[in-house]
Amino acid sequence: TYTAGTDYDIRGRRVRGDGQPQGASAGFDIAGASTAESFRHPAVTCSETFGYLVAMEHEAPVTRADVVARHVMPGQDMAAGELIPLFDYGELQYSPQVACAPHGHCLIVIRDTWDPDKLNRWAIRGIPLGVCPHLFLPLVARE
């Protein structure tokens, strides 16, 4: 959602499989921006094991463009824990895409600058959830 000024927030709302909205009509806050920062381009995935993972671009004057994520438990109208920095190095990280297998193993892929002096050079980078040192979500094997 756009908030007066130049910042963008990310809000969520659960929807049943038949399309029926759930919870409060205004949804709930996933990432709230101050006037000096913005959150944009959310990508959402779901796993039976741990719920939803929402990855998004985070732009601020100091960091420029990073990719962060937030966890939302199934059936809850609130995000759990703090924002999780996934890609927070270098110059620019954009366009997060996320996918999770039914058992909770996820892959996060971004568009990344590989030469910060030449901003027109990009690389596609990805990390499986279990390798990311910043992220801990329960990964439970089903029997």
Buried (B, 14 or more C-beta within 10 A) or exposed (E): EEEEEEBBBBBBEBEEEEEEEEBEEEBBBBBBBEEEBBBBBBBBBBBEBBBBBBBBBBBBEEBBBBBBBBBBEEEBBEBEEEBBBBBBEBBBBBBBBBBBBEEBBBBBBBBBBEEEEEEEEBEEBBBEBEEBEEBEBEBEEEE
